[in-house]
Amino acid sequence: SLSVGGKLTLYTYAENWRAYKAQIAAQYSGARLKVASSPPAFTFGQTNRSPAFLSNFPLGKVPAYQGDDGFCLFESNAIAHYLSNDALRGSTPQTSAQVLQWVSFADSEVIPPASAWVFPTLGIMQFNKQATEQAKEEVKRVLAVLNQHLNTRTFLVEERVSLADITVVCSLLWLYKQVLEPAFRQPYPNVNRWFVTCINQPQFKAVLGEVKLCEKMAQFDAKKFAEIQPKKETLSKKEKGGKDAGKQQPQQQQEKKEKKKEEKKAAPPAEELDECEAALASEPKTKDPFAHLPKSSFVMDEFKRKYSNEDTLTVAVPHFWENFDREGYSIWYGEYRFPEELAMTFMSCNLITGMFQRLDKLRKNAFASVILFGTNNNSSISGIWVFRGQDLAFNLSEDWQIDYESYSWRKLDVDSEECKTMVKEYFAWEGEFKHVGKPFNQGKIFK
C-alpha cells in the first residue's frame, strides 16, 4: 500500500488546481504525500528547470510526482490515479471506465472554456470579447450536461466520491471562485448541490480549505494584465540597449540578432515555461490568511506573556479560560500518526522543533504545547493547539502544510471536561495524561 513506508513527494507551485487532484486523492487513500511547493524544497521556474528535475520530468512541468523508490510520474491525472485507491478508481471495469470518461470530460470539455473565460479575469491572458462570449456558452453547455447527469445521482459515478468527482470539481474550481455568480449558476441546481457537497467533504477541505463561491462575476483586469505582461517588453528594451537603441549600427544589430537566435536554439524546450502556469505561480497570495475573521476579544499575546512569566496552574490557565473567545478561537488535539517510526527521543524532539520552525508566520494566531511521551523506541507525540478561527489553521496557507498531515487532528469541545483537563495538563506539563499511557519525557511550546 502507498501509505506504508516510503516518502511520496509532489512538486508543484502553491494553489495549483492540477495538483489538488492528487492531494485530495491522497487524503482518501491515506497515501502519505509530501507537497513540495515553496523554497527551499521547490522554487517554480528554477527547480523545474534544473538538469536533475528534467532528467526525471522531461517537460519540466508541475505537478510532478516522485516516490523514494525512484518511481516518477508527470501529468496530473496519472498522478491522481496512482495515488488513489480502488474505491476512487472504480472497482469494476464499467465503473473505472466511467471514472475515466469524466476525467477526460474535465480535460477536453471543461478546462478549455474555463481557461478562456477565467484567465483574463486574473490578468494573465489578453481579453477577447468574442472568445469570452463563446467560452461562456460552452460553460453553460458543460453545466447543463452535468446538471442532467446529476439529476438522479449524488455523485458522478456510483453513490460515493470517486476520482471523477475530484477531477471535475478541481477543473470547475476557478469558475466557481471567479465568475459563476449566483444568477449565472442558478439554472444548474444539481451541479451546485454536488459541487458544494464535494468541497465540504473533510478530504476536500483538508486540501482546498474554505472555498468561497463567487458573488460578483470577475471582469478583465487591464491593470493587472499590464503589471504581469510588460516584463517581456522591458527585457527586450534592455537587450536593445535602452533608449539609445536606435543609435546602434546595423552590423551590431545583426550580431545581436544572431546571438539571440543561437541562445534561443541552445535552450531546451523543457525550459520554456507555459506562460499561464508561470503567471498563476507568481499570483500574489493573500497577505493575512486570517484577514476574513472578525476581531476577537482574546488577546493572544497577553496570555502568552502570562504563560511565559507567571505560574502556569495558578495564573496562566485561569487567565486563559477567563478571556478565551469561543467564537474567535478553537482548541485542537493533534497526535503523531506514526509512533512506530519514532526511534531516539532527541530525533523525535527535532520533529517537533522542525514543525514549529516552518510555522513561524502562524505564531501571532496560534499557541501550542506539544509533548514527547515515553523513551527511546517506545514513544509518542501529541499536543494541544489553540488557533484563531474555527478551522484547522494549517489549511489557510500552503506554507504551513508540510508537517500537519503526519498528525491526526480532533477539534475539542471547549466546554467539555476532557478539554479543560487536557489544556491544564498539556499547558503545565504535568498530570495523569490518561489517554497516553506513557510517561512525560519532554515538551515544546509554540508561542
C-alpha positions, 0 to 999 in steps of 0.5 A: 500500500502507498501509505506504508513506508516510503516518502511520496513527494509532489512538486508543484507551485502553491494553489495549483488546481492540477495538483489538488487532484492528487492531494485530495486523492491522497487524503482518501487513500491515506497515501502519505504525500509530501507537497513540495511547493515553496523554497527551499524544497521547490522554487517554480521556474528554477527547480523545474528547470534544473538538469536533475528535475528534467532528467526525471520530468522531461517537460519540466512541468508541475505537478510532478510526482516522485516516490523514494523508490525512484518511481516518477510520474508527470501529468496530473491525472496519472498522478491522481490515479496512482495515488488513489485507491480502488474505491476512487478508481472504480472497482469494476471495469464499467465503473473505472471506465466511467471514472475515466470518461469524466476525467477526460470530460474535465480535460477536453470539455471543461478546462478549455472554456474555463481557461478562456473565460477565467484567465483574463479575469486574473490578468494573465491572458489578453481579453477577447470579447468574442472568445469570452462570449463563446467560452461562456456558452460552452460553460453553460453547455458543460453545466447543463450536461452535468446538471442532467447527469446529476439529476438522479445521482449524488455523485458522478459515478456510483453513490460515493466520491470517486476520482471523477468527482475530484477531477471535475470539481478541481477543473470547475474550481476557478469558475466557481471562485471567479465568475459563476455568480449566483444568477449565472449558476442558478439554472444548474441546481444539481451541479451546485448541490454536488459541487458544494457537497464535494468541497465540504467533504473533510478530504476536500477541505483538508486540501482546498480549505474554505472555498468561497463561491463567487458573488460578483462575476470577475471582469478583465483586469487591464491593470493587472494584465499590464503589471504581469505582461510588460516584463517581456517588453522591458527585457527586450528594451534592455537587450536593445540597449535602452533608449539609445537603441536606435543609435546602434549600427546595423552590423551590431544589430545583426550580431545581436540578432544572431546571438539571440537566435543561437541562445534561443536554439541552445535552450531546451524546450523543457525550459520554456515555461507555459506562460499561464502556469508561470503567471498563476505561480507568481499570483500574489497570495493573500497577505493575512490568511486570517484577514476574513475573521472578525476581531476577537476579544482574546488577546493572544499575546497577553496570555502568552506573556502570562504563560511565559512569566507567571505560574502556569496552574495558578495564573496562566490557565485561569487567565486563559479560560477567563478571556478565551473567545469561543467564537474567535478561537478553537482548541485542537488535539493533534497526535503523531500518526506514526509512533512506530517510526519514532526511534531516539527521543532527541530525533523525535524532539527535532520533529517537533522543533522542525514543525514549529520552525516552518510555522513561524508566520502562524505564531501571532494566531496560534499557541501550542504545547506539544509533548514527547511521551515515553523513551527511546523506541517506545514513544509518542507525540501529541499536543494541544493547539489553540488557533484563531478561527474555527478551522484547522489553521494549517489549511489557510496557507500552503506554507504551513502544510508540510508537517500537519498531515503526519498528525491526526487532528480532533477539534475539542469541545471547549466546554467539555471536561476532557478539554479543560483537563487536557489544556491544564495538563498539556499547558503545565506539563504535568498530570495523569495524561490518561489517554497516553499511557506513557510517561512525560519525557519532554515538551515544546511550546509554540508561542 
